[in-house]
Amino acid sequence: MIKAFIFDVFGTCVDWRTSVAREVAAVLPQVDALAFADAWRAEYDPAMARVREGNRGYIALDDLHLENLKTVAARFGVVAPDNLNAAWERLDPWSDVTSGLSRLKQKAIIAPCSNGSIALMTRLARYAGLPSDCILGAEIARDYKPKPAVYLAACAALRLDPSEVMMVAAHNGDLHAARATGLKTGFIPRPTEYGPAQTTDLSADADWDVIAHDFNDLADKV
Amino acid sequence: MIKAFIFDVFGTCVDWRTSVAREVAAVLPQVDALAFADAWRAEYDPAMARVREGNRGYIALDDLHLENLKTVAARFGVVAPDNLNAAWERLDPWSDVTSGLSRLKQKAIIAPCSNGSIALMTRLARYAGLPSDCILGAEIARDYKPKPAVYLAACAALRLDPSEVMMVAAHNGDLHAARATGLKTGFIPRPTEYGPAQTTDLSADADWDVIAHDFNDLADKV
């Protein structure tokens, strides 16, 4: 019996690529906005890796995003305004997310378990209309997924055993880490998260507890 | 310009006294349920004081409530089932709360800043229909109000300056502490929180930034 659904956000709930590109295009018309969005996102995991590996203390994703923005802007030969960093608070949801999460919320507790900070998830949820009961994720654990501490901190914050909690994500790697810490797992593919030429996470690569085509299908199946 | 409203919950949003008494009456029909609820609540502040004063590490309010339940049950000469502790997750809201908070949510970020844990606030919000954008409070700070750290941790989690955040409470002491850390303050009286003979917090005892008669009146005034 699942008592809480926790879910990834970037990619799983929201289309960060076209949304960030839209924001980039509005303030940096001279650059290839999709290429800029891809380059910015490509710095995401290496930046978190430095925290995960203990090479720097926990620092919120908002701050990592701003550091990465400066790095990428310099590479593109432009100076980006700091407030472009708020692009990550204005990401459009995939069309099934608001209805599907609303249905899951009728069944159990729902909460994002993202690498985004509480501030970032709060503002993004207001922009995108993402329902939730509370915000879990990296800031609660002061570490980044896929470190086990993040999934375990989410369960601990809800005072639930990991076996009572399902992690939902569009990324097999996220689910492998969640399963390794004892959580249930739900997979939803987002085959255009990285654009039309995406080659990764096109389908489930393990026997996840639920494999659905979107959040509404997941709500039907649980 | 207020960018977030954070609010107290026990007493300010929900009528803990009659709700806890109802839960007590259901499982301990032999005791005076209101007297039991009052006695249980009377152990609340002393239990948190031991954490605030550094005499024990942070422990979630759920656990303090359970310790206090055993203490009070022994005093009443009964053995209380552990699951009576979940009474604190089933507290009825005052009649203005759901509509008033919904209106505030249209204006700015809203979040509980309670001494309740994330788990307790999550379940209580689902029971009572309390809207919010995220859950802040004691667990984020790992300390208890009215320690300054709790208000400051709430502002930090939202990446806002304290001057951009209004603390709303039915307790003057909560607001004195919030003001001392730089937050704006909003007072709502709850003159029957402690029953018909209540003598404290019947009115504002300072020039709070907003003094309203309920959450809807507060939404009108900000």
Interface residues (C-beta under 8 A of the other chain):
Chain A: A60 D62 I109 A111 S117 I118 A119 M121 T122 R123 A125 R126 D133 C134 I135 L136 E139 I140 A157 L158 R159 L160
Chain B: A60 D62 I109 A111 S117 I118 A119 M121 T122 R123 A125 R126 D133 C134 I135 L136 E139 I140 A157 L158 R159 L160
